[in-house]
Amino acid sequence: MRFTKQKRHRKIVRFYTACFGFREPFKVVCDGTFVHHLSHHNLSPDTTVSNALASPVQLFTTKCAIAELESLGRSYVGSLNAAHRDYRIARCVHDEKVSAWDCIIETIGDNNPEHFFVASQDSGLRRQCQKIPGVPVMYGLRNAVYLDQLSSFQREYVKASEEERLRMSESEYKLLQNRLKKLTEADSSTAEEANGDEMSAPRVLDNRKTSRRGLDVKDKAQFKRKKAKAPNPLSCKKKKNTSSSAPKSGKNDNASSDAPRSRSRKRKRTRAANTSSGGTVATTS
């Protein structure tokens, strides 16, 4: 149960810290009923409230709340002494004394600029404070202090403020329009300058051509043609010498060759005689 309460309190404190800018040490303004509750149960105000918020705190009360305790008589003397001893006095805007309810509501204002936690045993005052954005409410129960749950009004207020923050304000919209207007004017001026440069560019080129012609300088760059180079002798394969014992070409080769020959070839024929008769081999040319 204690762990669940601390977890819930941390979640509530984190909500007000992130959404409304609460910072440590937290300021807690207490009315007479809350001061009397702590004094009646013999609770240390600083220790009890700081344990509830898990952070250091500064306790405040108002002059009107102290005056209200004085008017209750001798039964509240201990609470009155504790208020003078353990609590600081928050500044009241009004001159005349009013009820503690009205004094605390007036001290908080419309949006709680001082980031006060309100501690009270009065349920009506707590409900009234929950209708003001950014006002966390505390109350005492026996020997402990509890934080009230977040009201639907405060949740809706935070949601609406976040949506409004994402939208563009009128001043930002006007600033954006002026910026866009300046950019369009700058783009148009650069386009006109580019067109002017294009109109003047051909004349410059003509002047260059005439000056080059007068100096007999060619307009186009001349490149040397690459000539065929001799092959690398180290990478070439050596020619094979044709042997004299190679077979001579036949009729087709002689007929196809058109080169004149200085010497006619003689055809040699060999006839083999009948070896069985014991004759010799005769050669004719």
C-alpha positions in Angstrom: 0.0 0.0 0.0 2.8 2.4 0.9 4.7 1.6 -2.3 1.5 2.2 -4.4 1.0 5.6 -2.7 4.5 6.7 -3.4 4.3 5.6 -7.0 1.1 7.5 -7.5 2.6 10.6 -5.8 5.7 10.5 -8.0 3.5 10.3 -11.1 1.5 13.4 -10.0 4.6 15.4 -9.1 6.1 14.5 -12.5 3.0 15.7 -14.3 3.2 19.2 -12.7 6.9 19.4 -13.1 6.8 18.6 -16.8 3.6 20.6 -17.7 3.7 23.6 -15.4 7.3 24.0 -14.5 7.4 23.1 -10.8 10.9 22.9 -9.3 12.4 21.8 -6.1 12.1 22.8 -3.3 8.4 22.7 -3.7 6.3 25.5 -2.0 3.3 24.4 0.0 0.8 26.9 1.3 -1.3 25.5 4.2 -4.5 26.8 5.8 -5.4 26.5 9.5 -7.2 23.2 9.1 -4.1 21.5 7.8 -1.8 23.1 10.4 -4.2 21.9 13.1 -4.3 18.3 11.7 -0.5 18.0 11.8 -0.3 19.5 15.3 -3.1 17.3 16.6 -1.3 14.1 15.4 2.1 15.3 16.6 3.5 15.1 13.1 6.6 17.1 12.0 5.4 19.4 9.1 8.7 19.4 7.1 9.3 15.7 7.4 5.7 14.6 6.7 5.2 16.8 3.7 8.6 16.1 2.2 8.1 12.4 2.5 4.8 12.7 0.7 6.4 14.6 -2.2 9.8 12.7 -2.0 11.5 16.1 -2.3 12.5 19.0 -0.1 9.7 21.5 0.6 9.1 25.0 2.0 5.9 25.4 4.1 3.9 28.7 3.9 0.8 30.0 5.5 -1.0 33.4 5.3 -1.8 36.1 7.9 -5.5 35.5 7.4 -5.1 31.8 8.2 -3.2 32.7 11.4 -5.9 35.2 12.3 -8.5 32.5 11.8 -6.7 30.2 14.2 -6.5 33.0 16.8 -10.3 33.4 16.6 -11.0 29.7 17.4 -9.9 30.0 21.0 -7.6 28.2 23.4 -8.2 24.7 21.9 -6.1 25.8 18.9 -3.2 27.4 20.8 -0.8 24.6 19.9 -1.7 24.9 16.2 -1.2 28.7 16.4 2.2 28.3 18.0 3.2 25.7 15.3 2.1 28.1 12.6 4.3 30.9 14.0 7.2 28.5 14.5 7.3 26.1 11.5 5.7 28.1 8.6 6.7 31.1 6.6 4.2 33.9 5.9 3.1 34.3 2.3 2.4 37.8 1.2 -1.3 38.8 1.0 -2.4 41.2 -1.6 -5.5 42.5 0.2 -5.2 45.0 3.1 -8.2 43.9 5.2 -8.4 40.4 6.8 -10.5 37.9 4.9 -11.3 34.2 5.4 -8.5 31.7 4.8 -10.4 30.3 1.9 -10.5 33.6 0.0 -6.9 34.5 1.0 -5.5 31.3 -0.4 -7.5 31.6 -3.6 -6.3 35.2 -4.1 -2.7 34.2 -3.3 -2.8 31.5 -6.0 -4.3 33.8 -8.6 -5.6 32.7 -12.0 -2.6 30.5 -13.1 -0.6 30.0 -9.9 2.6 31.9 -10.9 4.4 31.0 -7.6 3.8 27.3 -8.2 2.2 26.6 -4.8 0.9 23.2 -3.6 -2.3 23.8 -1.6 -2.7 21.8 1.6 -6.1 21.9 3.3 -8.6 19.6 5.1 -11.5 21.6 3.6 -12.9 19.6 0.7 -14.7 22.7 -0.8 -11.4 24.6 -1.0 -9.7 21.6 -2.6 -12.4 21.4 -5.3 -12.1 25.1 -5.9 -8.4 24.8 -6.4 -8.7 21.9 -8.8 -10.6 24.3 -11.1 -7.5 26.5 -11.4 -4.8 25.2 -13.9 -1.5 24.1 -12.3 -2.6 23.8 -8.7 -1.9 20.5 -7.0 -3.9 19.8 -3.8 -2.8 17.9 -0.6 -4.7 16.7 2.5 -3.9 14.8 5.7 -5.3 11.5 6.6 -4.5 10.1 10.1 -0.7 9.9 10.2 0.0 10.5 6.5 -0.3 13.2 3.8 -1.9 12.4 0.4 -2.0 14.1 -3.0 -5.3 14.5 -4.7 -5.7 12.8 -8.1 -5.5 15.0 -11.2 -8.8 16.6 -12.1 -10.3 16.3 -15.6 -10.2 20.1 -16.0 -6.4 20.2 -15.5 -5.9 17.3 -17.9 -8.0 19.0 -20.6 -6.2 22.3 -20.0 -2.8 20.7 -20.5 -4.0 18.9 -23.7 -5.5 22.2 -25.1 -2.3 24.1 -24.3 -0.1 21.6 -26.0 -2.3 21.7 -29.2 -2.2 25.5 -29.1 1.6 25.5 -28.7 1.9 23.4 -31.9 -0.1 26.0 -33.9 1.4 29.1 -35.5 0.6 32.4 -33.8 -0.4 35.5 -35.8 2.9 37.2 -35.3 4.8 34.1 -36.4 2.5 33.9 -39.5 3.2 37.5 -40.5 6.9 37.0 -40.0 6.8 33.9 -42.2 4.9 35.8 -44.9 7.5 38.6 -44.9 10.3 36.1 -45.1 8.7 34.3 -48.1 8.1 37.7 -49.9 11.8 38.6 -49.5 12.9 35.2 -50.9 10.6 35.6 -53.9 12.0 39.1 -54.6 15.6 37.8 -54.4 14.8 34.9 -56.7 13.2 37.3 -59.3 16.3 39.6 -59.2 18.7 36.7 -59.7 16.6 35.5 -62.7 16.7 39.0 -64.3 20.5 39.1 -63.8 20.9 35.7 -65.4 18.8 36.8 -68.4 21.0 39.9 -68.8 24.1 37.8 -68.8 22.7 35.5 -71.5 21.9 38.5 -73.8 25.4 39.9 -73.4 27.3 36.6 -73.8 27.1 36.3 -77.6 28.7 39.7 -78.1 31.6 38.7 -76.0 32.1 35.6 -78.0 32.1 37.5 -81.3 34.8 39.8 -80.0 36.9 36.9 -79.0 36.6 35.3 -82.5 37.5 38.5 -84.3 40.5 39.1 -82.1 41.7 35.5 -82.7 41.3 35.9 -86.4 43.5 39.0 -86.4 46.2 37.1 -84.6 45.9 34.1 -86.9 45.0 31.8 -83.9 42.8 28.8 -84.5 39.6 28.7 -82.5 39.5 24.9 -82.0 42.2 23.0 -80.2 44.4 20.9 -82.5 45.2 17.4 -81.5 48.0 15.3 -83.0 47.0 12.1 -84.6 48.5 9.0 -83.2 50.6 7.1 -85.6 50.9 3.4 -85.8 54.0 2.4 -83.9 56.2 -0.6 -84.6 55.5 -3.7 -82.5 57.6 -4.5 -79.6 60.3 -6.9 -80.8 60.5 -8.6 -77.5 56.8 -9.5 -77.7 56.8 -10.7 -81.3 57.2 -14.3 -82.2 60.2 -15.2 -84.3 59.6 -16.4 -87.9 60.3 -20.0 -88.7 62.7 -20.7 -91.6 61.2 -22.8 -94.3 63.2 -26.0 -94.8 64.3 -27.1 -98.3 62.8 -30.5 -97.8 59.3 -29.1 -97.8 57.0 -30.7 -100.4 56.7 -28.9 -103.6 53.4 -27.5 -104.7 51.4 -29.3 -107.4 49.6 -28.2 -110.5 47.1 -26.1 -108.7 49.8 -24.1 -107.0 51.6 -23.7 -110.3 48.5 -22.7 -112.1 47.4 -20.2 -109.4 50.8 -18.5 -109.2 51.1 -15.8 -111.7 54.8 -15.0 -111.1 56.9 -15.7 -114.2 59.5 -18.4 -113.8 62.9 -18.1 -115.5 63.5 -21.9 -115.5 61.0 -24.6 -116.4 60.8 -27.6 -114.2 61.4 -31.0 -115.6 59.2 -33.8 -114.6 61.0 -37.0 -113.8 59.2 -40.3 -114.0 60.5 -43.6 -112.7 59.5 -46.9 -114.2 60.1 -50.1 -112.4 61.1 -53.1 -114.5 60.1 -56.5 -113.9 62.5 -57.7 -111.3 61.5 -61.3 -111.8 63.1 -61.4 -115.3 66.4 -60.1 -113.9 66.3 -56.8 -115.7 67.6 -53.5 -114.4 65.8 -50.4 -113.5 65.9 -47.7 -116.2 65.3 -44.2 -115.6 64.0 -41.9 -118.3 63.8 -38.2 -118.3 
